[in-house]
Amino acid sequence: MSAKKTVFMRSSLLALAPVLATLLPAAPLLAQDESLPMPPVFLKAMEPMVERAAVSRKVVVTRHKGEFGGRKLAYDAIVSETPVQNAKGEAAAVVVTYAYVAHDAGSARRPVLFVFNGGPGASSSPLHMNAFGPRRIVGKGEGAHMENNPHSLLDVADLVFIDPPGTGASMPVKGADATSLFSVSGDATAVAQVVQTWRQANGRTEAPFALLGESYGTARALAMLDAESKAKLPLPDGVALFSLSLGDNDGPVISDVSLLPTLAAVAWYHQAIDRKGTTVEQHFAAARAFAENDYARALIAGASLPEAERAKVAARISALIGLPAATLEKDGLQLDRQGFMLGLLSAKGLRTGQLDGRVTRAVAESNMHPPFDDPSMTLGAETGHLIADYIGKDLGYALPSAYRTLNLGINFKWDWGRGEVYRTVRFAPFLAKALADKPGMKLMTVGGYYDITTPVAAGQFALDHAGIGPEHRTSKTYAAGHSVFEDEGELTRFATDMRAWAKTL
């Protein structure tokens, strides 16, 4: 494949918090001018929210047909408005969900998958309109259009896509204080309540259900487990985590150890190292084995590591990730995302992406303020009109205001908890407690080899560190970036794996 592969990351802002945490302030190697203005789409995503005039509970049902997983199905699309409360118990926002319920035998017992993306501040539209909804957006630019989605999981489960408060059409109510909803706990409590309200309203309290989240959505899913436990709400029968962003990866050793295998995969893709006939899976595995053994010991030793041993380890890292051994020695064997992205292909005048390390752009043309200089980030704005048309015309729901695919205003003001920042919050312990309370809960984890923002090994370490070992989960890794479904071939594999997992609920 060409090193100039273009992947349009419609869901790029799902990981905005980790992106900002890892790129700001910029590393010394940064070639871009930080004084340059932000892209227009960024400024649009910062616009104030359009408040709803009043609390509402509208439900709109339309009937449809399609073929999913080789099965022809009739199904209802149900758009529901659910008021959610602030910390004072006042209705402060209306959350909109988009559900797809099949007309199938035993439908009352069909599993229900509740799906959301991350950000914070991202709507569910990427997973809804690009991955698992019954209709999806295909193509790019002026050629983008809607098609039936054969990859939808509707053949094995009913689907409910949730736009958390402040995203999509889920807006605050005029005169109410919605501030507490834009926090880890407030957001999780509100979305957990939406899940239970939908189950009750649609007669599905006896059906198995699962939470599916991507990027910050993985953190939200685990925070929801905590909220459900505290409120004595039913725990889900399964949790699927895509591009894990769970914290527990900020230490001076583990952050480098978990990042190295991903950088190795990116170097393999660009043929910046000698592949020696290996596949990306093999190269990743070799890098991970080295990272968790010799590399970890060298990092722990620090200045006490003998000079000859330091040179040996640096040479091995260089062979794996393609950066000069001398540079690695100078940096104390520590890794720097920005240095890697700007340095790997510097001889060609190119930089790599972060959400997807396969994507490249000339450094001279990367003239946006970081992290928006990432060539694999499009900020998700190019298909907003298609989403709005689909919701209005196909689903019959009149949007009260423009559909917000992204809301960076709440992202930048997100409350991580008292004394906490993104890097310090630990989410995996919430899952460990939920598994202790409900041992039969099914766990699925998904990651992309080329995702530098949320490295595969980092999320798995967070789970292992919380006592949730490989025997407790089904884990899949794909030849993709942050959003696996952006690759057509990998989406096919992804959907097949998710079908198999959903059948275990």
C-alpha positions as a Python dict, from the first residue, in 0.01 Angstrom:
ca = {
    (1, 'M'): (0, 0, 0),
    (2, 'S'): (108, 354, -60),
    (3, 'A'): (241, 553, 234),
    (4, 'K'): (6, 828, 121),
    (5, 'K'): (-305, 624, 190),
    (6, 'T'): (-598, 853, 268),
    (7, 'V'): (-836, 750, 544),
    (8, 'F'): (-1116, 992, 628),
    (9, 'M'): (-1156, 983, 1004),
    (10, 'R'): (-1519, 1094, 1038),
    (11, 'S'): (-1506, 1005, 1406),
    (12, 'S'): (-1171, 1163, 1474),
    (13, 'L'): (-1284, 1377, 1765),
    (14, 'L'): (-1393, 1071, 1957),
    (15, 'A'): (-1049, 1083, 2111),
    (16, 'L'): (-1003, 1456, 2138),
    (17, 'A'): (-921, 1443, 2508),
    (18, 'P'): (-636, 1193, 2460),
    (19, 'V'): (-519, 1383, 2152),
    (20, 'L'): (-496, 1709, 2343),
    (21, 'A'): (-333, 1539, 2637),
    (22, 'T'): (-60, 1391, 2423),
    (23, 'L'): (2, 1679, 2185),
    (24, 'L'): (-37, 1996, 2386),
    (25, 'P'): (200, 2155, 2459),
    (26, 'A'): (380, 2061, 2141),
    (27, 'A'): (709, 1876, 2147),
    (28, 'P'): (1031, 2054, 2043),
    (29, 'L'): (1031, 1881, 1706),
    (30, 'L'): (701, 2043, 1610),
    (31, 'A'): (743, 2213, 1275),
    (32, 'Q'): (406, 2386, 1264),
    (33, 'D'): (346, 2744, 1374),
    (34, 'E'): (120, 2737, 1681),
    (35, 'S'): (10, 3095, 1616),
    (36, 'L'): (-182, 2989, 1305),
    (37, 'P'): (-562, 3008, 1330),
    (38, 'M'): (-780, 2708, 1404),
    (39, 'P'): (-960, 2545, 1111),
    (40, 'P'): (-1314, 2679, 1043),
    (41, 'V'): (-1475, 2346, 1132),
    (42, 'F'): (-1310, 2367, 1474),
    (43, 'L'): (-1457, 2711, 1529),
    (44, 'K'): (-1801, 2582, 1425),
    (45, 'A'): (-1773, 2297, 1674),
    (46, 'M'): (-1710, 2559, 1943),
    (47, 'E'): (-2034, 2746, 1877),
    (48, 'P'): (-2278, 2775, 2169),
    (49, 'M'): (-2547, 2511, 2203),
    (50, 'V'): (-2900, 2595, 2088),
    (51, 'E'): (-3118, 2531, 2392),
    (52, 'R'): (-3454, 2359, 2373),
    (53, 'A'): (-3751, 2577, 2458),
    (54, 'A'): (-3893, 2321, 2701),
    (55, 'V'): (-3875, 1963, 2824),
    (56, 'S'): (-4028, 1722, 2573),
    (57, 'R'): (-4089, 1346, 2543),
    (58, 'K'): (-4170, 1300, 2176),
    (59, 'V'): (-4153, 952, 2020),
    (60, 'V'): (-4155, 904, 1642),
    (61, 'V'): (-4187, 557, 1485),
    (62, 'T'): (-4135, 472, 1117),
    (63, 'R'): (-4125, 134, 940),
    (64, 'H'): (-3847, 8, 713),
    (65, 'K'): (-3699, -299, 545),
    (66, 'G'): (-3342, -408, 477),
    (67, 'E'): (-3098, -696, 449),
    (68, 'F'): (-2839, -741, 723),
    (69, 'G'): (-2593, -1023, 768),
    (70, 'G'): (-2763, -1199, 480),
    (71, 'R'): (-3109, -1178, 644),
    (72, 'K'): (-3404, -977, 511),
    (73, 'L'): (-3578, -797, 795),
    (74, 'A'): (-3860, -553, 855),
    (75, 'Y'): (-3786, -315, 1138),
    (76, 'D'): (-3913, -9, 1321),
    (77, 'A'): (-3701, 301, 1365),
    (78, 'I'): (-3788, 469, 1696),
    (79, 'V'): (-3665, 820, 1773),
    (80, 'S'): (-3722, 900, 2140),
    (81, 'E'): (-3673, 1209, 2353),
    (82, 'T'): (-3579, 1144, 2718),
    (83, 'P'): (-3542, 1425, 2974),
    (84, 'V'): (-3240, 1387, 3203),
    (85, 'Q'): (-3173, 1555, 3535),
    (86, 'N'): (-2888, 1769, 3660),
    (87, 'A'): (-2719, 1726, 3998),
    (88, 'K'): (-3008, 1908, 4167),
    (89, 'G'): (-3266, 1667, 4029),
    (90, 'E'): (-3406, 1916, 3778),
    (91, 'A'): (-3480, 1826, 3416),
    (92, 'A'): (-3188, 2001, 3247),
    (93, 'A'): (-3158, 1843, 2901),
    (94, 'V'): (-3344, 1622, 2655),
    (95, 'V'): (-3149, 1323, 2521),
    (96, 'V'): (-3243, 1186, 2179),
    (97, 'T'): (-3198, 818, 2092),
    (98, 'Y'): (-3229, 645, 1755),
    (99, 'A'): (-3342, 285, 1792),
    (100, 'Y'): (-3389, 6, 1538),
    (101, 'V'): (-3612, -282, 1645),
    (102, 'A'): (-3656, -583, 1417),
    (103, 'H'): (-3987, -758, 1353),
    (104, 'D'): (-3851, -1097, 1447),
    (105, 'A'): (-3966, -1410, 1625),
    (106, 'G'): (-3905, -1380, 1997),
    (107, 'S'): (-3834, -1009, 1954),
    (108, 'A'): (-3902, -932, 2321),
    (109, 'R'): (-3596, -1141, 2413),
    (110, 'R'): (-3366, -1014, 2139),
    (111, 'P'): (-3049, -854, 2280),
    (112, 'V'): (-3046, -474, 2279),
    (113, 'L'): (-2718, -294, 2209),
    (114, 'F'): (-2688, 64, 2339),
    (115, 'V'): (-2425, 243, 2132),
    (116, 'F'): (-2237, 572, 2173),
    (117, 'N'): (-1917, 742, 2069),
    (118, 'G'): (-1686, 955, 2280),
    (119, 'G'): (-1511, 1290, 2270),
    (120, 'P'): (-1633, 1397, 2520),
    (121, 'G'): (-1860, 1602, 2296),
    (122, 'A'): (-1908, 1358, 2006),
    (123, 'S'): (-2247, 1241, 1890),
    (124, 'S'): (-2320, 875, 1813),
    (125, 'S'): (-2322, 949, 1440),
    (126, 'P'): (-1994, 771, 1348),
    (127, 'L'): (-2102, 432, 1487),
    (128, 'H'): (-2460, 504, 1380),
    (129, 'M'): (-2403, 629, 1027),
    (130, 'N'): (-2070, 470, 932),
    (131, 'A'): (-2058, 137, 1115),
    (132, 'F'): (-2364, -43, 1253),
    (133, 'G'): (-2683, 148, 1172),
    (134, 'P'): (-2915, 3, 903),
    (135, 'R'): (-2819, 287, 669),
    (136, 'R'): (-2470, 429, 630),
    (137, 'I'): (-2281, 707, 459),
    (138, 'V'): (-2060, 589, 173),
    (139, 'G'): (-1808, 794, -24),
    (140, 'K'): (-1658, 1133, 47),
    (141, 'G'): (-1694, 1493, -54),
    (142, 'E'): (-1969, 1563, -306),
    (143, 'G'): (-1990, 1189, -375),
    (144, 'A'): (-2098, 1103, -21),
    (145, 'H'): (-2440, 939, -8),
    (146, 'M'): (-2658, 702, 195),
    (147, 'E'): (-2683, 328, 128),
    (148, 'N'): (-2833, 25, 300),
    (149, 'N'): (-2575, -117, 539),
    (150, 'P'): (-2516, -493, 513),
    (151, 'H'): (-2276, -467, 809),
    (152, 'S'): (-2549, -355, 1050),
    (153, 'L'): (-2590, -584, 1351),
    (154, 'L'): (-2970, -568, 1329),
    (155, 'D'): (-2989, -935, 1228),
    (156, 'V'): (-2867, -1043, 1573),
    (157, 'A'): (-2969, -757, 1805),
    (158, 'D'): (-3178, -444, 1827),
    (159, 'L'): (-2977, -121, 1825),
    (160, 'V'): (-3015, 202, 2021),
    (161, 'F'): (-2778, 487, 1932),
    (162, 'I'): (-2750, 748, 2206),
    (163, 'D'): (-2643, 1109, 2159),
    (164, 'P'): (-2524, 1216, 2508),
    (165, 'P'): (-2620, 1558, 2645),
    (166, 'G'): (-2475, 1841, 2436),
    (167, 'T'): (-2438, 1634, 2117),
    (168, 'G'): (-2658, 1560, 1818),
    (169, 'A'): (-3005, 1693, 1903),
    (170, 'S'): (-2960, 1624, 2278),
    (171, 'M'): (-2956, 1980, 2402),
    (172, 'P'): (-3000, 2159, 2737),
    (173, 'V'): (-3339, 2302, 2828),
    (174, 'K'): (-3370, 2679, 2840),
    (175, 'G'): (-3349, 2815, 3192),
    (176, 'A'): (-3200, 2496, 3341),
    (177, 'D'): (-2843, 2448, 3458),
    (178, 'A'): (-2695, 2160, 3256),
    (179, 'T'): (-2335, 2213, 3375),
    (180, 'S'): (-2327, 1897, 3588),
    (181, 'L'): (-2413, 1686, 3282),
    (182, 'F'): (-2079, 1775, 3125),
    (183, 'S'): (-1874, 1569, 3366),
    (184, 'V'): (-1765, 1208, 3402),
    (185, 'S'): (-2025, 1128, 3667),
    (186, 'G'): (-2306, 1352, 3545),
    (187, 'D'): (-2281, 1228, 3187),
    (188, 'A'): (-2262, 863, 3296),
    (189, 'T'): (-2560, 896, 3529),
    (190, 'A'): (-2771, 1063, 3260),
    (191, 'V'): (-2689, 809, 2988),
    (192, 'A'): (-2740, 516, 3227),
    (193, 'Q'): (-3085, 650, 3308),
    (194, 'V'): (-3163, 687, 2937),
    (195, 'V'): (-3078, 320, 2887),
    (196, 'Q'): (-3311, 205, 3163),
    (197, 'T'): (-3590, 442, 3056),
    (198, 'W'): (-3574, 309, 2699),
    (199, 'R'): (-3584, -54, 2817),
    (200, 'Q'): (-3889, 13, 3031),
    (201, 'A'): (-4072, 221, 2773),
    (202, 'N'): (-4023, -40, 2501),
    (203, 'G'): (-4098, -353, 2704),
    (204, 'R'): (-3742, -486, 2699),
    (205, 'T'): (-3661, -523, 3068),
    (206, 'E'): (-3638, -902, 3027),
    (207, 'A'): (-3410, -884, 2723),
    (208, 'P'): (-3031, -904, 2759),
    (209, 'F'): (-2859, -573, 2690),
    (210, 'A'): (-2507, -444, 2634),
    (211, 'L'): (-2318, -115, 2626),
    (212, 'L'): (-2100, -40, 2322),
    (213, 'G'): (-1866, 259, 2338),
    (214, 'E'): (-1576, 394, 2135),
    (215, 'S'): (-1277, 596, 2263),
    (216, 'Y'): (-1405, 818, 2547),
    (217, 'G'): (-1719, 612, 2499),
    (218, 'T'): (-1526, 323, 2658),
    (219, 'A'): (-1465, 537, 2965),
    (220, 'R'): (-1831, 643, 2963),
    (221, 'A'): (-1944, 279, 2948),
    (222, 'L'): (-1741, 190, 3257),
    (223, 'A'): (-1847, 507, 3440),
    (224, 'M'): (-2205, 402, 3362),
    (225, 'L'): (-2142, 70, 3537),
    (226, 'D'): (-2045, 268, 3845),
    (227, 'A'): (-2354, 488, 3813),
    (228, 'E'): (-2580, 183, 3768),
    (229, 'S'): (-2428, 15, 4071),
    (230, 'K'): (-2474, 324, 4291),
    (231, 'A'): (-2834, 372, 4174),
    (232, 'K'): (-2907, -1, 4204),
    (233, 'L'): (-3000, -16, 3836),
    (234, 'P'): (-2962, -342, 3639),
    (235, 'L'): (-2609, -407, 3514),
    (236, 'P'): (-2571, -494, 3144),
    (237, 'D'): (-2511, -845, 3019),
    (238, 'G'): (-2217, -728, 2811),
    (239, 'V'): (-1980, -439, 2746),
    (240, 'A'): (-1791, -383, 2418),
    (241, 'L'): (-1505, -133, 2421),
    (242, 'F'): (-1366, 3, 2093),
    (243, 'S'): (-1032, 194, 2098),
    (244, 'L'): (-995, 181, 2473),
    (245, 'S'): (-939, 509, 2657),
    (246, 'L'): (-946, 400, 3020),
    (247, 'G'): (-655, 582, 3186),
    (248, 'D'): (-398, 392, 3395),
    (249, 'N'): (-132, 456, 3133),
    (250, 'D'): (46, 771, 3243),
    (251, 'G'): (343, 629, 3428),
    (252, 'P'): (702, 696, 3319),
    (253, 'V'): (749, 331, 3217),
    (254, 'I'): (410, 192, 3116),
    (255, 'S'): (329, 478, 2878),
    (256, 'D'): (640, 396, 2671),
    (257, 'V'): (601, 19, 2701),
    (258, 'S'): (240, 30, 2576),
    (259, 'L'): (315, 277, 2296),
    (260, 'L'): (615, 102, 2140),
    (261, 'P'): (425, -186, 1971),
    (262, 'T'): (192, 63, 1795),
    (263, 'L'): (483, 275, 1670),
    (264, 'A'): (641, -48, 1545),
    (265, 'A'): (325, -131, 1350),
    (266, 'V'): (321, 216, 1191),
    (267, 'A'): (690, 184, 1096),
    (268, 'W'): (615, -158, 947),
    (269, 'Y'): (331, -13, 738),
    (270, 'H'): (552, 261, 592),
    (271, 'Q'): (838, 14, 535),
    (272, 'A'): (1058, 239, 747),
    (273, 'I'): (1218, -72, 899),
    (274, 'D'): (1336, -404, 762),
    (275, 'R'): (1022, -615, 775),
    (276, 'K'): (1221, -939, 739),
    (277, 'G'): (917, -1105, 584),
    (278, 'T'): (694, -1049, 888),
    (279, 'T'): (327, -953, 890),
    (280, 'V'): (210, -654, 1090),
    (281, 'E'): (68, -894, 1347),
    (282, 'Q'): (405, -1064, 1387),
    (283, 'H'): (600, -738, 1401),
    (284, 'F'): (356, -596, 1659),
    (285, 'A'): (383, -912, 1870),
    (286, 'A'): (764, -907, 1859),
    (287, 'A'): (769, -541, 1958),
    (288, 'R'): (529, -604, 2244),
    (289, 'A'): (733, -895, 2377),
    (290, 'F'): (1048, -680, 2371),
    (291, 'A'): (865, -383, 2523),
    (292, 'E'): (731, -579, 2817),
    (293, 'N'): (1065, -741, 2896),
    (294, 'D'): (1403, -592, 2797),
    (295, 'Y'): (1266, -246, 2723),
    (296, 'A'): (1070, -223, 3049),
    (297, 'R'): (1376, -329, 3249),
    (298, 'A'): (1591, -71, 3072),
    (299, 'L'): (1342, 207, 3146),
    (300, 'I'): (1321, 106, 3510),
    (301, 'A'): (1701, 106, 3537),
    (302, 'G'): (1721, 459, 3400),
    (303, 'A'): (2061, 619, 3461),
    (304, 'S'): (2191, 304, 3626),
    (305, 'L'): (2166, 109, 3299),
    (306, 'P'): (2520, 27, 3171),
    (307, 'E'): (2615, 226, 2863),
    (308, 'A'): (2666, -84, 2649),
    (309, 'E'): (2324, -217, 2746),
    (310, 'R'): (2161, 120, 2671),
    (311, 'A'): (2317, 116, 2323),
    (312, 'K'): (2194, -238, 2266),
    (313, 'V'): (1837, -153, 2368),
    (314, 'A'): (1839, 164, 2156),
    (315, 'A'): (1952, -36, 1853),
    (316, 'R'): (1668, -283, 1906),
    (317, 'I'): (1409, -4, 1939),
    (318, 'S'): (1548, 155, 1624),
    (319, 'A'): (1507, -170, 1434),
    (320, 'L'): (1147, -190, 1550),
    (321, 'I'): (1022, 168, 1504),
    (322, 'G'): (1259, 322, 1251),
    (323, 'L'): (1402, 616, 1449),
    (324, 'P'): (1781, 659, 1482),
    (325, 'A'): (1937, 475, 1776),
    (326, 'A'): (2144, 782, 1863),
    (327, 'T'): (1827, 990, 1902),
    (328, 'L'): (1670, 724, 2122),
    (329, 'E'): (1980, 710, 2344),
    (330, 'K'): (1983, 1089, 2372),
    (331, 'D'): (1617, 1081, 2483),
    (332, 'G'): (1690, 827, 2756),
    (333, 'L'): (1514, 552, 2555),
    (334, 'Q'): (1183, 731, 2612),
    (335, 'L'): (932, 771, 2329),
    (336, 'D'): (764, 1086, 2205),
    (337, 'R'): (455, 1065, 1985),
    (338, 'Q'): (513, 1394, 1811),
    (339, 'G'): (881, 1323, 1757),
    (340, 'F'): (790, 989, 1600),
    (341, 'M'): (515, 1128, 1376),
    (342, 'L'): (741, 1406, 1248),
    (343, 'G'): (1059, 1202, 1240),
    (344, 'L'): (968, 865, 1087),
    (345, 'L'): (931, 991, 729),
    (346, 'S'): (1120, 1319, 765),
    (347, 'A'): (1359, 1225, 482),
    (348, 'K'): (1056, 1234, 251),
    (349, 'G'): (926, 1559, 399),
    (350, 'L'): (621, 1377, 540),
    (351, 'R'): (460, 1333, 878),
    (352, 'T'): (225, 1056, 989),
    (353, 'G'): (-120, 1082, 1142),
    (354, 'Q'): (-196, 1009, 1504),
    (355, 'L'): (-551, 875, 1492),
    (356, 'D'): (-429, 665, 1199),
    (357, 'G'): (-52, 635, 1160),
    (358, 'R'): (-85, 521, 798),
    (359, 'V'): (-206, 860, 680),
    (360, 'T'): (60, 1111, 574),
    (361, 'R'): (88, 1474, 474),
    (362, 'A'): (380, 1695, 376),
    (363, 'V'): (512, 1864, 690),
    (364, 'A'): (522, 2191, 496),
    (365, 'E'): (145, 2162, 438),
    (366, 'S'): (58, 2075, 797),
    (367, 'N'): (-31, 2432, 877),
    (368, 'M'): (-294, 2391, 1147),
    (369, 'H'): (-261, 2434, 1519),
    (370, 'P'): (-189, 2096, 1686),
    (371, 'P'): (-362, 1860, 1733),
    (372, 'F'): (-570, 1963, 1433),
    (373, 'D'): (-263, 1927, 1212),
    (374, 'D'): (-316, 1550, 1228),
    (375, 'P'): (-367, 1443, 863),
    (376, 'S'): (-602, 1166, 977),
    (377, 'M'): (-835, 1413, 1149),
    (378, 'T'): (-1121, 1567, 951),
    (379, 'L'): (-1332, 1680, 1249),
    (380, 'G'): (-1630, 1491, 1114),
    (381, 'A'): (-1804, 1785, 948),
    (382, 'E'): (-1826, 1676, 587),
    (383, 'T'): (-2133, 1454, 626),
    (384, 'G'): (-2344, 1654, 874),
    (385, 'H'): (-2603, 1748, 611),
    (386, 'L'): (-2656, 1382, 519),
    (387, 'I'): (-2715, 1292, 883),
    (388, 'A'): (-2968, 1572, 926),
    (389, 'D'): (-3150, 1477, 603),
    (390, 'Y'): (-3168, 1113, 710),
    (391, 'I'): (-3307, 1194, 1053),
    (392, 'G'): (-3563, 1435, 913),
    (393, 'K'): (-3676, 1257, 599),
    (394, 'D'): (-3624, 885, 669),
    (395, 'L'): (-3687, 880, 1044),
    (396, 'G'): (-3950, 1156, 1044),
    (397, 'Y'): (-3796, 1346, 1334),
    (398, 'A'): (-3792, 1724, 1307),
    (399, 'L'): (-3462, 1840, 1452),
    (400, 'P'): (-3518, 2132, 1692),
    (401, 'S'): (-3179, 2278, 1591),
    (402, 'A'): (-2883, 2190, 1370),
    (403, 'Y'): (-2747, 1842, 1443),
    (404, 'R'): (-2422, 1872, 1644),
    (405, 'T'): (-2186, 1597, 1531),
    (406, 'L'): (-1926, 1760, 1757),
    (407, 'N'): (-1940, 1994, 2054),
    (408, 'L'): (-1589, 2095, 2153),
    (409, 'G'): (-1719, 2357, 2392),
    (410, 'I'): (-1816, 2090, 2644),
    (411, 'N'): (-1501, 1892, 2569),
    (412, 'F'): (-1275, 2174, 2678),
    (413, 'K'): (-1482, 2237, 2992),
    (414, 'W'): (-1531, 1872, 3086),
    (415, 'D'): (-1524, 1803, 3460),
    (416, 'W'): (-1305, 1499, 3521),
    (417, 'G'): (-1373, 1494, 3895),
    (418, 'R'): (-1229, 1669, 4197),
    (419, 'G'): (-854, 1706, 4154),
    (420, 'E'): (-859, 1493, 3838),
    (421, 'V'): (-756, 1549, 3477),
    (422, 'Y'): (-799, 1317, 3179),
    (423, 'R'): (-470, 1139, 3243),
    (424, 'T'): (-538, 1060, 3609),
    (425, 'V'): (-890, 913, 3605),
    (426, 'R'): (-904, 534, 3636),
    (427, 'F'): (-1204, 367, 3476),
    (428, 'A'): (-1112, -4, 3470),
    (429, 'P'): (-1184, -53, 3844),
    (430, 'F'): (-1551, 25, 3770),
    (431, 'L'): (-1554, -273, 3534),
    (432, 'A'): (-1376, -496, 3785),
    (433, 'K'): (-1644, -425, 4045),
    (434, 'A'): (-1925, -483, 3794),
    (435, 'L'): (-1773, -818, 3694),
    (436, 'A'): (-1755, -917, 4060),
    (437, 'D'): (-2123, -827, 4100),
    (438, 'K'): (-2222, -994, 3772),
    (439, 'P'): (-1960, -1260, 3680),
    (440, 'G'): (-2141, -1365, 3363),
    (441, 'M'): (-2101, -1023, 3198),
    (442, 'K'): (-1947, -1058, 2849),
    (443, 'L'): (-1655, -828, 2762),
    (444, 'M'): (-1529, -741, 2413),
    (445, 'T'): (-1229, -518, 2339),
    (446, 'V'): (-1133, -383, 1997),
    (447, 'G'): (-832, -186, 1876),
    (448, 'G'): (-639, -86, 1565),
    (449, 'Y'): (-270, -159, 1509),
    (450, 'Y'): (-212, 190, 1367),
    (451, 'D'): (-391, 392, 1637),
    (452, 'I'): (-126, 610, 1805),
    (453, 'T'): (-387, 798, 2009),
    (454, 'T'): (-522, 500, 2204),
    (455, 'P'): (-262, 223, 2161),
    (456, 'V'): (-394, -131, 2180),
    (457, 'A'): (-153, -236, 2455),
    (458, 'A'): (-244, 64, 2672),
    (459, 'G'): (-610, -32, 2703),
    (460, 'Q'): (-527, -395, 2763),
    (461, 'F'): (-280, -297, 3034),
    (462, 'A'): (-549, -93, 3211),
    (463, 'L'): (-772, -399, 3220),
    (464, 'D'): (-494, -635, 3328),
    (465, 'H'): (-389, -391, 3600),
    (466, 'A'): (-746, -391, 3734),
    (467, 'G'): (-744, -771, 3753),
    (468, 'I'): (-938, -828, 3430),
    (469, 'G'): (-713, -1070, 3244),
    (470, 'P'): (-743, -1214, 2891),
    (471, 'E'): (-955, -1501, 3021),
    (472, 'H'): (-1230, -1253, 3105),
    (473, 'R'): (-1256, -1090, 2764),
    (474, 'T'): (-1268, -1141, 2389),
    (475, 'S'): (-1002, -916, 2234),
    (476, 'K'): (-968, -830, 1865),
    (477, 'T'): (-708, -617, 1688),
    (478, 'Y'): (-746, -500, 1330),
    (479, 'A'): (-523, -352, 1061),
    (480, 'A'): (-686, -13, 1111),
    (481, 'G'): (-655, 318, 1289),
    (482, 'H'): (-861, 464, 1572),
    (483, 'S'): (-1197, 389, 1410),
    (484, 'V'): (-1184, 34, 1275),
    (485, 'F'): (-1496, 83, 1065),
    (486, 'E'): (-1324, 342, 844),
    (487, 'D'): (-1162, 51, 655),
    (488, 'E'): (-1412, -139, 442),
    (489, 'G'): (-1232, -472, 468),
    (490, 'E'): (-1181, -441, 841),
    (491, 'L'): (-1542, -332, 889),
    (492, 'T'): (-1647, -667, 739),
    (493, 'R'): (-1429, -851, 993),
    (494, 'F'): (-1537, -619, 1273),
    (495, 'A'): (-1908, -675, 1204),
    (496, 'T'): (-1858, -1053, 1183),
    (497, 'D'): (-1679, -1055, 1519),
    (498, 'M'): (-1942, -833, 1679),
    (499, 'R'): (-2222, -1060, 1550),
    (500, 'A'): (-2054, -1359, 1709),
    (501, 'W'): (-2010, -1171, 2037),
    (502, 'A'): (-2370, -1042, 2043),
    (503, 'K'): (-2497, -1396, 2009),
    (504, 'T'): (-2332, -1483, 2343),
    (505, 'L'): (-2539, -1229, 2538),
}
